[in-house]
Amino acid sequence: MKKRLGWIALDIDGTLTNDKYSIPKEVCLYLRSLAESSWQIMLVTGRTFSFASKAVAGLQFPYYFAVQNGSIALEMPSKRIISKNYITGDLISYIDKAYEGEEGDYLIYSGLEKKDFCYWRPYKYKEEDLNYIEDLKSRQLENWHALDDFNSVHIQEFSLAKGFGPLEKMQRIQEKIAAYNLFETAIIKDPFTSGYYILHITNKGANKGSVLKNLYDELSQNVPIIAAGDDSNDVSMLAVADQKIVMPSAPQNVKDMATIIAPPVENMGIIRALDIAIANVSI
């Protein structure tokens, strides 16, 4: 195997594209040229595999693909699972407790092996949030299963739980969940619906940075890492990178980590930013 020049780990939404279902052709061709030049490409997203798979359809070269903030990682295009870190079903009660006294509820995603089922409890939501969920259903191409009680389907493990709502509410719930020291959490802006924030809850150790570093340590020696992202769930990934590319739409705490602030995503700014980062590590 030809030695890698380095690793390039990339978020999707707000970094490679603003489109729900595609990455611009120019970006796909650029990443392919890097892969053919012995750069290891890895995409790392908060999306489920089902939702993300259409967006990455234009990537016609081998790469690694971690979904749901690193809960599961695959070798593409074979879809061979190379790592997994799921939440066990007995921890659902802790998330329930964190939601006590709050309006609304959270969603449970089954994971790729169980066809990315999304379990939800409709009776817990007010009309406004039910409308938001209908929009989620229409855009995310996943299988939804309504329940009265999560325990009724005997969930043994799951990839991710997701809350949504105003920022202050997500921060309150995040603080309670963090106190258990059993989970990883990240709050991001919904990239498609204004005014909504999303709370991602994954198993302890399942985050973008960990999945990148674990694969890097297993497969590489002494080569640089370049990472690019635009929101709080990218912080752990940026932290392990030698060159940290941050999009101009990112929150200030993420921008503060940057080696490079990229041009805007709508201008395919990731191409220019990666050119600079590669030149920096090649000096």
N, C-alpha and C positions, 0 to 999 in steps of 0.2 A: 504493500500500500504506500502511495506517495505521501510524504510527510505533509501535514497540514501547515499552512502559513499562520493560521490562527482561527479563532472562533468568532462568529458574528451572530449575536442573539437579538432578536427583533420582536417587539410587540407588533400587533396588527392594527387595531382600531386607533386612529389618530396619529399613527406612526407611519405605517405603510399605505394606509387608505382611509378615506372617510366614507367609503361605500360599504353597505352591508354585505354585499355578495361578490365583490371582486377586488383584486389588487391591480393597479394600472399595468398594462402590458409592458411599458417601458421599465417599470420597477422589477417586474418578473424577469425580463431579459437581462437586466443589470445584475440581479442576484444570481442568475444562472451563470453569467460570465465570471462572477466571483467564485462560485462553486467549482467551475471548470479550471480555475486558477489555484485550486487547493485550499480555499477558505471553507471551513465548516460552517454551514448555515443552519441556524436553529430558530424556529419561530416559537414564541411563548406567549400564550393568550389566556385571558379569562373566560373566553367562550367555551362552550361544549364542542366536542369534535363535530357533532352534527351541524351546528351553526357555522363553525369555522371552515368546514370542508369545502363549501362552495367558494369561499373567498380565496382559498389557496389552490384552487383547481388549475390555475395558470402556471404553477411552479412545476416545471417539467424537468426536474433533476433530483438527485437524492438529498435529503435533508432530515433533520430531527424536528419533531413537532410535539410540543408540550401544551396541553390544554387544561382549562380550569385551574389556572395559576400553578401548574406543575403537579397537579394531583395524579396525572398519568402522562407518560411520554411515549412517543412512537417513532419508529424508523419509517420514513416515507421514501418511496410510495408503497412499500409492502404492507404498511400498517401493523408491523410487528411491535408488540408492546415491549418496551425496554425498561420501564420503571413505573411503579404505582405506589401511591400513599393515600389511602382512603380513610374516612372517618368510620368508626364502628357504630352500629346501630344503637348500642347502649348509651351513646353520648347525646342522642336526640333530646333526652330529658334536660340536659344542661342548656341547650339552645331554647327549649320551651321556657325554662325558668328565666332566661335573660329577656324574653319577650313578655313576661308577666307585667300587667299594667300598661302595656303599649297597645295602640290600635294596630290592626293588621296582623300579618303573619310572615313567615318565611317559606321559601320553596326548597325542596330537596331534589337534587339531581342524582340519578342512579349510577351514572358513569357509562362509558362507552360500551362495555361488555354487555350491559343490559339496555342497549339501544337508546341511551341518554333520556330515559324516562324522567319527566319532571312531575313530582308528586306535590299536590297542593290541597289546601283546605278552604274551599270557596266561602264557607259560612263566616269566616273570620274577617272578610274584607268588606269595606264600604264601597259604594258604587264607583267612586272616582278611581280607586285602586283596581276594581274589577275591569274598568275600561283600560287601564294600563296593562293589565294581564292579557286582555284580548289582543292588544298591540304586540306584546311579547310573543304570544302564540303565533301571530301572523308572520312575524319576521324571523323567528329563530329556528323554524323547521325541525322542532323536537316533538316527541310524543308526550302528551300531557295526560295525567291520570288524577281525577278528583277524588278526594278521600274525606271522610269525617275525622279519621284518626290515623296518624302515620303508623301506629303500632298494628293496624289491621292488616298490613301487607308484610309484616315481619322483615323489616329492612335489616339485613345483616351488616352491610357496609354501603357507603355512598361517597361520591366524589366531592361534592360541594353543597353547601347550603347558601341560599342567597336571600337577603332582605332588600327592600327598596323603600324609598320615601324621602322626606326632607333630610337635609344634612344633619341637623341637630338630633333628630331621632336616630339616625344611623350611628352617630357618634355615641349616644347614650347606650345603645345596645352593644356597640363594639367595646365600650369600657367594661360592661358587665361580663361579656364573653372573655375578654382578655384576663380578667381576674381568675378564671378557672385554670389558666395555664395549660389548656388542653388543645387549643386551636391556633391557627394562623388567621388573621383578619386583615382586610384591606377595604377601604372605601374609595370608590371611583365615581366620577360623574357619568351618568348614563350618556353614552355618545350619540344616542339617537332621539332621546326625549328630554326636552328642556325642563329643568326644575326637579328632576329626580336624581337621586344618588343611589348607588348600589353597594351593599355590604356583602363582600365575599367571605365565606367562612370555610376554611379547609382544615385538614388534619395538621397536628403539630409537625412542623418540618416540611410541609407541602407549600412551597412558595416558589416564585419564579427564580430567585437566586439559588435556592437549594438544588432545584432540578438541573439548572445549568452547571453549577459547580460540581455536583456529583458525577454528571456525565463527562465533564471536562477532566476531572481527576482520574476517571476510569480509562479514558481513551486518549489523553494527550499529555505531553510533557513540555513545559517551558515554552509555550507559544502564547501570544497576546489574546486577550478577550476584548471584543468591542460589543457594547450593548446599546440599544436604543429603545426609548419608551416615552410615554407622555402622561402617566398618572401614578397614583400612590402604590398600586400593585406592582409597579416596575422598580420600586426603590431597592428591593432586595437583589434584583438582577443587576441594576446599575452598580450596586455596592461591590460586586465581585469583578467588575470590568476594569480594564486598564484605560480604555477610552469610553467615556460616558456621553452618549448623544441624547439630548433631551429636546423635545419638540416645543415650539414657542407657546403652544396652548397649555402647557403643563402647569400645575400649581407651583407656587414659588418655592416650596420646600423641595420639590423635585428639580426645578431649575437650578437651585443652589448646589446640586451635586454635579452639574454638567461640566464636562471638558469642552463640549461643543454644543451650542444651541443651533439646531438645524433650521433651514428655511421651512416655511409652512408646508404641511402635508399636501395641501391642494396644489402646490407647485412641485410635488414629488421631491421635497427637500431632503429626504433620506438619501438620495443618490449623491448629492453634493456633500452632505455630512459624512457619509461613509468614505468618499474619496479623501476627505481631510483626515479622518481617523486612520485610514490605512496608511496615508503618507506619514502621519505622526508615529505610528508603531514601526514603520520601515526605516526610520532614521538611524 
